[in-house]
């Protein structure tokens, strides 16, 4: 039971869906649903405590790895939402400025249509409407949101604040460039789905081997966690799995960037 508890803890933590992206307010950090992860950790450790200290260590490692994976997935999901908001901002601002709206009211009109950038854009709109410098507020928004796509938008609006239709056309072109980038990223992600699935299967094969071995009565868990040679095998296999996973991800990141 202790083995199954530690394994279930690791799997549940790893496959849990990333949390809904939080709104960004002056650079707030991305926080996963820490309460759920802590509950899983406490439950797993309590059950594992009924066995040997090795299971406590295994459960703690599973929780640590799971939290890292969940945080990475959450940050990646939030970055995608930020990018989508920046694209929406470009097109919507172009429409508002083309209709004759000044920058402050234009930003205020666009803010409700955004998700994670809504609060920051609304705050910038209020400041600009009260007489604050548009370029300064946009620079603050870029720094607070950590959204790279806002930089060309801020530069375009700051440099051509009074240009009216001309800046609207520029924002439309920026929005189309963002759409083109998204299409390329989607194609690369689809191409990388196969290698990612292969790596996931290869990393999970040892777990299936343990399950099959236990099912036929070979007691592989006893050998691995109660004998010195078994512990060395577990540590070596885990290290090789992590190195392989990191290596494949590094290759895919370079491929998607280049």
N, C-alpha and C positions, 0 to 999 in steps of 0.2 A: 504493500500500500504506500509506503514512503516513496518508493521509486515512481509509482504512478502519480503521486501528489506533486513531486518535484517536476516531472515531465509535463503534467497538466498546467502547472504554474507557468512554466516557460512558454508553452504553446499559447495559452490564453493571453499572456502579456504580449507576445509577438504578433498575433493575428488580430488583436483588438483594433477596430477602426480608429483612425486618427480623429481627434476632436474637431468640432466645428470651429472654424477660425474665429479668433477673437477680434474685436475691433481694435484698431491701432490708435492709441492716444499718447502722443509724444514719445513714441519709441517703446511702448510697453512690450515686455518679453512674451514670447510664445510659451504658454503653459499647457501641458497636457492635462487630462483629467487625473490629477495626482491622487485624488481620494480613491478612485477605482484601483489604480495601480498599487497604492499602499494597502488596500484591503486584500488584494490578491497576494501581496507579499506577506502580510501578517498571517493569512490563512495557510499559505504554503509553508511558512516557517513553523507554525504551530503543529501542523500535521507532520512535517519533516522532523520536528523535535522528538517525536515518538520513536524515531529510529536512531541512526548513528549521526555523528557530527558531519560526516561526509555529505549527507543529504541536506543539512543546513547550509553548508557551503555551496552545494549545487543549486539550491533554491535561491540563495542570495545572488549568485552569478546570473541565474536565469532572469531574475528581476532587474538586475543592473543592465543586462543586454536588452531586455524588453523595453525598459524605459528609454534607452538610447535610440532604439529603433522607432518607438512611438514618437519621440521628440523630433527625430529627423523627418518622419513622415508628416508630422504636423507642420513643421516649418516649410517643407516643400509644398504642401497644400496651400498654406497661407501665401507663399510667394506666387503661386499660380493665380490666386484670387486677386492679389495686388496687381499683377500684370493685366488681368482682365479688366480691373477697375481703371487702370491707366488708359487702356484702349477705349473704354466707354467714355472716359473723361475727355479724350481727344475729340471724338466725334460729337459728343454732346456740347462741349464748349464751342466747337466750330459752328454748330447750329445756332446756339444762343448769340454768339457774337455776330453772325451773319444776319440775325434778326434785329440787331441794333442794341443789344443789351451791353451795358458797361461791364468791365471784368468782375467787379464785386457781385452784382446781382446775377451775372452769368454763372459764377462759381456756386452761389447759393441755390440756383435753380438745378444745377447738375448734381449737387451733393446727395439728395434723396435717392438718386438712381444708382448710387455706389454701395458697396458692401463694407469692406474693411477700411476703405479710405474716406468714408462718408464724414466721420467726425472731424478729421483733419482738414478736409476741403471746406466744410461748413465753418470751421474756426477761421480759416484763411479768408473766406468770403466776408465774415463779420468784420475782421480786422481791416480788410481793404475798403469795405463800405464806410468804416469810421475814419478813413484817411490814411491808413498805413500804406507803406510802399509795397506795390504788387510783387516786385522781384524779390524783396526781402522775405515776404510771407511765403512765397513759393519755395524759396531756398530752405526755409524752416520746415515746410511740409515735406520736402525731399529728405531732409535729414531725419525727421521724425518717423517717416513711413518706411525708410530704407528700401524704397522702390526705385530701381534704376531707371525705369521707363519714365518716371516723372521728370528726370533731368532735361531731356529735350523739350518737353512740354513747358517746363519752367523757363528755359532759355528762350523759347519762341515767344511766350507771353511777355516775358520781361523785356525783351529787345524790341518788340513791336506792339506794345500795349495799346497804342492809339491808332493802329493801322486798320482796324475794323475788318472789312472783308478780306484784306490781304492776309492777315494772321489766321482767319478762318480757313482759307485755302491751305495755308501751311499746316494747320492742325489736322486737316483732312488727310494730307499727304503723310503726316506722322502716324496717324491712325492706320492707314493702309500699310505702312511699313511694319507696324506692330502685327497686323493680321498676317502679313507675309512671314514674319518671324515665327508666329504661332503655327502656321501650316508646316513650315520646315521642321519645327520641334516635334509636332505630332507625327510626322513621317519618320523622323529618327527614332522617336519613342516606340513606334510600331515595329520598326526594324530591330530594335534592341529587346523587344519583348521575348523573342525566342531564346537568345543567350541568357537572359535573366531567369527564365523558367528552367532552363537546363541547369544553371548553377544552383537554383533552389532545390531541384530534385536531387542533385549530387550531394548537396550539403545534408539533405534529410535522409539519405539512404542509410547512414549508420543507425539512425533512430529506428527505421523499419527493420533493420537487421537485429537490433536488440529485442524488438517486439516479437519477431519470428522466433528468435532463439529462446525467449522466455516461453513462448507458446508450445514449443516442442520439448520443454523441460531441460534445456541446456544450462540454465542459470547464468547467463552472461553478466548480469548485473552484479551478482555476487563476486565473480572473478574480477570485474572491472573496479569495483569500489571496496573490496575487502582484501585485495592482494596488492603488494607494492608494484609488481609488474603491470597489473591492470590499471592502477592509478596513473602510472607513467604513460600507458597507452591512451588513456582518456585525455590527459593533458596534451600529449603530442597531437592527437587527432583534432582536438579543439583548436589548437594553435594553427595547424595546417588548414582547417576549415576557414578560420578567420583570415588567414593570409590569402587563401584562394578567393574568398569573397571580396576582400579589399582590392585585390589585383584586378579581378574582372570589372568591378565598379570603376576603378581608375581607368581601365581601357575604354569602357563605355563612355565615361565623362569626356575623355580626350576626343573620342570619335564624334560625340555630339557637339563639342565645341568647334571642332575643326572641319 
